[in-house]
Amino acid sequence: MEEQSRINAFLDFLQPQIEQEIHVGPWLTIDQQRIDQFAQITGDQQWIHTDPERAEKESPYGSTIAHGYLTLSLLPHLTESNHPDFFQKNYPGMKYRVNYGLNRVRFPTPVKVGAKIRARTTIQAAEKIKNAVQICYLITVEIAGEDKPACSAEFLARLYA
């Protein structure tokens, strides 16, 4: 019963935050080294990401661009969601959190090498799922100086009491 009590208290804690922006992360510069390391790890060596000279001449962007999945993989860093102080502040009464998945992901604007990006997080919904609380976040990764975001993702997390 104590578990259900923590879950209900946590849902009460979340209710006023639904449809509210809860976090704006720090800016992060995307450099060629990070793009190259991601290309090496994932095997995605397409020249538009890894060949600055060719990209300058042939790419419609005039430079290399980050992989969309690189941007997506940076969400824990950009949202600061794995910072030691983050958990207790944002998930009182909960023991642990697991990534449950993504509902929808889009990459409207490419991230050019040298661009600065940051994430904005909004809670869209929270609901009780058996012995957990499932939260749906809308995470928008913006690019400094651009009107359209680099990434928009609905991220699901499950928190357990």
Backbone torsions as a table, in degrees:
resi	resn	phi	psi	omega
1	MET	NA	-32.4	179.9
2	GLU	-60.8	-37.4	179.0
3	GLU	-60.5	-46.8	-179.6
4	GLN	-65.3	-33.1	177.6
5	SER	-65.5	-42.8	177.3
6	ARG	-65.2	-40.1	178.9
7	ILE	-62.7	-46.2	179.9
8	ASN	-64.5	-40.2	178.3
9	ALA	-64.1	-39.4	179.6
10	PHE	-66.8	-40.9	176.0
11	LEU	-61.2	-40.6	176.4
12	ASP	-61.8	-39.4	178.1
13	PHE	-63.1	-38.8	-176.5
14	LEU	-77.1	-31.5	-172.2
15	GLN	-48.0	-47.6	-179.4
16	PRO	-68.7	-13.2	-177.8
17	GLN	-93.2	-10.0	-177.7
18	ILE	-65.0	134.8	-177.1
19	GLU	70.4	15.7	178.8
20	GLN	-112.0	144.4	171.9
21	GLU	-73.7	124.9	-176.2
22	ILE	-107.5	-12.8	-176.6
23	HIS	-161.0	140.9	169.0
24	VAL	-126.4	118.2	-175.6
25	GLY	-81.2	174.4	178.6
26	PRO	-76.8	158.1	176.2
27	TRP	-71.8	143.9	176.7
28	LEU	-131.9	127.1	177.0
29	THR	-84.8	129.8	178.8
30	ILE	-93.8	109.9	-178.8
31	ASP	-103.3	169.2	-176.9
32	GLN	-65.1	-33.4	179.1
33	GLN	-60.4	-44.4	179.3
34	ARG	-63.2	-43.0	179.2
35	ILE	-62.4	-45.1	-179.7
36	ASP	-63.8	-41.1	178.9
37	GLN	-63.5	-41.5	178.3
38	PHE	-64.3	-42.7	178.4
39	ALA	-59.6	-42.8	-179.9
40	GLN	-63.7	-46.0	-177.1
41	ILE	-67.0	-40.7	-174.8
42	THR	-91.0	-15.7	-176.8
43	GLY	81.9	4.5	177.9
44	ASP	-88.9	91.4	-175.0
45	GLN	-101.6	21.2	-178.1
46	GLN	-53.7	136.0	-174.0
47	TRP	-57.3	-27.6	-178.4
48	ILE	-63.7	-19.4	177.4
49	HIS	-100.0	-34.6	-164.9
50	THR	-114.1	-5.8	-177.1
51	ASP	-120.7	88.7	-176.4
52	PRO	-57.2	-39.2	-178.2
53	GLU	-67.0	-47.5	178.9
54	ARG	-64.8	-42.1	-179.5
55	ALA	-61.9	-37.6	178.4
56	GLU	-62.2	-37.1	-177.3
57	LYS	-85.9	-41.0	-168.6
58	GLU	-109.0	-21.4	-176.4
59	SER	-77.9	142.8	175.3
60	PRO	-66.4	-10.8	-178.1
61	TYR	-96.7	-12.2	178.0
62	GLY	77.0	5.3	178.8
63	SER	-163.4	174.3	172.6
64	THR	-70.1	159.5	177.6
65	ILE	-129.5	153.7	176.6
66	ALA	-72.0	148.8	172.4
67	HIS	-63.7	142.0	174.2
68	GLY	-57.2	-40.5	-179.7
69	TYR	-70.3	-22.7	172.3
70	LEU	-65.1	-47.7	177.8
71	THR	-56.9	-46.4	179.9
72	LEU	-61.7	-41.2	-178.1
73	SER	-67.7	-18.7	179.5
74	LEU	-84.6	-1.0	-177.5
75	LEU	-55.5	-42.2	177.7
76	PRO	-59.0	-40.1	178.3
77	HIS	-69.4	-47.2	-175.3
78	LEU	-67.3	-30.0	179.3
79	THR	-91.9	-7.1	-177.4
80	GLU	56.9	26.8	-173.4
81	SER	-76.0	-9.0	177.3
82	ASN	-109.9	12.8	175.4
83	HIS	-66.6	140.6	-176.3
84	PRO	-53.8	-35.3	-177.7
85	ASP	-83.7	-14.6	-173.5
86	PHE	-64.1	-44.7	-171.4
87	PHE	-61.3	-54.6	-176.8
88	GLN	-65.4	-34.9	179.9
89	LYS	-67.8	-41.7	-172.7
90	ASN	-97.9	-15.9	-177.4
91	TYR	-132.0	56.2	-177.0
92	PRO	-60.0	134.3	177.9
93	GLY	86.0	-6.1	-178.1
94	MET	-99.1	147.7	-176.4
95	LYS	-89.7	-44.5	-178.3
96	TYR	-155.6	163.4	-177.8
97	ARG	-128.1	141.3	173.2
98	VAL	-126.1	146.8	173.3
99	ASN	-74.5	127.4	-178.7
100	TYR	-100.9	-22.3	177.2
101	GLY	141.7	-167.5	-178.5
102	LEU	-127.3	137.3	175.1
103	ASN	-85.8	-43.6	-173.6
104	ARG	-152.8	133.8	177.7
105	VAL	-135.0	134.1	176.3
106	ARG	-136.3	150.4	178.2
107	PHE	-123.8	77.3	-173.4
108	PRO	-65.2	-32.3	-176.2
109	THR	-134.4	131.3	178.3
110	PRO	-69.7	150.2	177.2
111	VAL	-96.7	109.6	178.7
112	LYS	-75.3	149.7	176.6
113	VAL	-55.0	137.0	-179.0
114	GLY	90.9	-10.1	-179.3
115	ALA	-72.8	154.6	174.3
116	LYS	-104.9	134.6	178.4
117	ILE	-127.7	156.3	172.7
118	ARG	-152.5	161.8	-177.3
119	ALA	-111.3	142.8	172.9
120	ARG	-117.5	133.5	-174.7
121	THR	-121.0	131.6	176.4
122	THR	-125.9	138.8	173.3
123	ILE	-85.4	121.7	178.8
124	GLN	-90.8	-38.1	-177.0
125	ALA	-160.5	158.3	174.1
126	ALA	-146.7	133.7	-179.5
127	GLU	-147.4	154.1	177.5
128	LYS	-79.4	130.5	176.8
129	ILE	-128.9	102.0	-177.5
130	LYS	49.5	-113.0	-176.8
131	ASN	-100.7	31.4	-177.6
132	ALA	-146.8	171.7	171.1
133	VAL	-118.5	126.8	176.7
134	GLN	-100.5	128.1	179.2
135	ILE	-115.1	135.0	173.1
136	CYS	-106.9	117.6	178.4
137	TYR	-104.6	144.1	166.1
138	LEU	-102.6	117.4	179.1
139	ILE	-111.8	123.9	179.6
140	THR	-116.3	121.8	178.1
141	VAL	-98.0	113.9	-179.2
142	GLU	-98.3	156.2	178.4
143	ILE	-112.6	129.3	179.0
144	ALA	-56.7	127.0	176.9
145	GLY	84.6	0.5	179.6
146	GLU	-110.1	147.1	178.1
147	ASP	-79.5	-38.7	-177.8
148	LYS	-96.4	149.3	-179.4
149	PRO	-75.0	162.3	173.5
150	ALA	-78.2	-34.1	-174.9
151	CYS	-154.0	143.0	171.6
152	SER	-132.1	123.3	-175.2
153	ALA	-138.7	134.1	169.3
154	GLU	-92.9	113.2	-174.9
155	PHE	-109.4	133.6	178.0
156	LEU	-107.7	132.2	175.1
157	ALA	-127.1	145.9	173.8
158	ARG	-117.3	130.1	-179.8
159	LEU	-113.6	136.3	-175.4
160	TYR	-116.4	139.4	-178.6
161	ALA	-87.6	NA	NA
